[in-house]
Amino acid sequence: MRIAGAAAYVALAGLALVPLSGTPATADDDVHSNRIRIEYAPPKSPEIEPYYQLVMQRKALEKVQELFSPLMLPSDITVRTAECGISNAWYQRPTVSICYEYLRDVVDMAPKAPSRDGITPYDTVVGQFLFTAAHEMGHAVFDFLDVPIFGRPEDAADQFAAYILLRIGKQDARKLIEGAAYMYKDYIGRPTVTVPVTAFADVHGAPLQRFFDLLCIGYGADSEMFAPLVNYLPPARVSGCKTEYGEINFAFQKLIEPHVDQKLRDDVLSKSWVPADDAPPPRISDLPPAKQGGASPETVPQSLKSQDAPATSLR
């Protein structure tokens, strides 16, 4: 999984070659919008069934499908939820997979009431789910559009995801960014962190590094909106956040935006993707008793490490 990536989807219905009458069709005829397919794979384990029912009830994948519908792609991308046996999410062409076990962890770790920083239970669930989906979609977009990447693919996917949240969140973007960053809450406030040397060989950034990256991108995009969060960033990092966001925005405009249907993009951006302040958090208790399952959900510690598949499956 992951937070942040190199963007969103926005404007310019690409210069698609529309053949004149009698002109032979070209390969570009296959490039069009609305190429996101979705699938809710039924789980086998009774303890996972409630989460399968919950995401279907909330139409979680339908939201992801609509969110990325403006992308002009050469072939379909399938976004699916499934029982995996692990808490994870990954991309392997042509499919983005999000595990019910991961969704269970997101729901279970959400605060039961607004945090002292004002992060609501719904903010954390929606922010983390959309961040994860956008991160994996970032991998898919880089792959399908042959986007060149300097640096680590995981960092680029984090930047893409953060950019997406900022674009769709508009005046409420801070809620989505805070919700996504909540997964690193257990690391905040620790003056030192001890990790094995092999942690530095991971394809993902360290948890706190990703936390700081996420907040910096948000602050760089709108210093007034994200001013209450600036104290979480080291002062030496703050001064460069506007430049960091600017580089991500430039990359998106140059590499992604030309592959976006402008009308669909405007439709997507005109909608509210952030729940109302008084919206109840998604809970298993939302479901009718018959769908809640006989067993209590298995309690598994939330993995605060990255949740992507091995690098070999990312492109």
Summary of the structure (lengths in Angstrom):
residues: 315
radius of gyration: 19.4
end to end distance: 14.2
largest distance: 69.4
contacts: 1048
relative contact order: 0.21
helix: 49%
strand: 8%
